[in-house]
Amino acid sequence: MRVSRIQAQVIQSWDILSTLTLADYLAFRDRLGRASRLQSRQCRLLELAMGNKNAEMIQPFTHLPEVASELTQALAHPSLYDEASNLLARCRFTIRGSVLGRDFARPYERQASVEAA
């Protein structure tokens, strides 16, 4: 229930942003510099947490060693999928060991045991 409410908040914030006119956006766009989604540390962290495990996403940050290190650590941590799979296993659903002990830096592969749970 809590997650669905949080998701509703996030979606609602996009609704509010969509009311910006081009003139409104251009009023502050210059303060963003050359930034884009591809250059956003936070966006990359979110993508990794959601399971987009792609080491190449770290390449644009090699000139920022602290950011590259943070992203490399996030790459090796469990994604939301992995955490959900681990929770299912703790709740005594049958989840294959190859799912629970996998290399978190690699993309997940569909597993019937997770889907069945």
VOGU-3710 file (C-alpha; in Angstrom, 3 decimals, decimal comma):
1> mrvsriqaqv> 0,000/0,000/0,000  2,771/2,428/0,913  4,646/1,789/-2,338  1,546/2,471/-4,427  1,052/5,794/-2,619  4,678/6,767/-3,186  4,359/5,847/-6,844  1,192/7,954/-7,101  3,137/10,925/-5,660  5,901/10,503/-8,223
11> iqswdilstl> 3,410/10,264/-11,076  1,560/13,307/-9,778  4,806/15,310/-9,721  5,241/14,580/-13,437  1,696/15,835/-14,016  2,654/19,116/-12,356  5,858/19,399/-14,406  3,894/18,850/-17,591  2,098/22,155/-16,968  5,332/24,078/-17,565
21> tladylafrd> 5,262/26,109/-20,719  8,373/26,342/-22,855  8,886/29,895/-21,568  8,639/28,646/-17,953  11,206/25,939/-18,630  13,578/28,264/-20,452  13,464/30,631/-17,462  15,633/28,180/-15,460  17,106/25,833/-18,097  20,380/27,766/-18,296
31> rlgrasrlqs> 21,028/27,001/-14,606  21,138/23,303/-15,468  24,204/23,857/-17,646  24,890/21,057/-20,087  23,285/18,524/-17,792  21,132/15,799/-19,219  19,664/12,564/-17,938  22,729/10,765/-19,264  24,965/12,964/-17,098  22,901/12,589/-13,956
41> rqcrllelam> 24,505/10,634/-11,125  21,142/10,301/-9,412  19,456/8,975/-12,543  22,191/6,370/-12,987  21,832/5,296/-9,345  18,090/4,910/-9,815  18,549/2,919/-13,026  20,996/0,565/-11,311  18,657/0,114/-8,336  15,805/-0,703/-10,716
51> gnknaemiqp> 17,917/-3,411/-12,363  19,472/-1,797/-15,423  22,826/-3,421/-14,699  25,057/-2,070/-17,424  28,665/-1,238/-16,517  28,965/0,989/-19,591  26,684/3,510/-17,861  29,612/4,371/-15,583  31,944/5,367/-18,446  30,755/9,008/-18,708
61> fthlpevase> 31,787/9,512/-15,068  35,390/8,267/-15,240  36,628/11,855/-14,945  34,807/12,059/-11,572  36,430/9,279/-9,506  34,104/9,637/-6,491  30,980/9,399/-8,663  32,414/6,525/-10,712  33,229/4,680/-7,477  29,723/5,245/-6,104
71> ltqalahpsl> 28,179/3,953/-9,332  30,503/0,944/-9,409  29,425/0,074/-5,867  25,752/0,487/-6,831  26,317/-1,792/-9,834  27,473/-4,569/-7,479  24,558/-4,148/-5,045  21,259/-6,014/-5,320  18,552/-4,377/-7,419  14,918/-4,055/-6,422
81> ydeasnllar> 14,298/-7,363/-8,262  17,016/-9,049/-6,221  15,686/-7,668/-2,949  12,169/-8,833/-3,842  13,495/-12,298/-4,724  15,343/-12,462/-1,395  12,201/-11,401/0,448  10,213/-14,139/-1,278  12,825/-16,668/-0,186  12,685/-15,403/3,413
91> crftirgsvl> 8,894/-15,802/3,255  9,517/-19,474/2,392  8,704/-19,347/-1,287  10,866/-21,699/-3,319  13,428/-19,536/-5,112  16,338/-21,181/-6,937  19,749/-20,670/-5,392  21,082/-19,339/-8,695  18,728/-16,373/-8,272  19,726/-15,655/-4,684
101> grdfarpyer> 23,469/-16,067/-5,163  23,831/-14,410/-8,528  26,342/-11,728/-9,557  24,360/-8,538/-8,908  26,485/-6,553/-11,373  25,007/-8,547/-14,250  21,483/-8,187/-15,665  19,006/-10,617/-14,179  17,632/-13,478/-16,215  14,003/-14,516/-15,931
111> qasveaa> 13,544/-17,404/-13,556  10,449/-19,559/-13,351  10,791/-19,954/-9,578  10,523/-16,181/-9,061  7,581/-15,888/-11,447  5,818/-18,817/-9,755  6,287/-17,207/-6,329
//
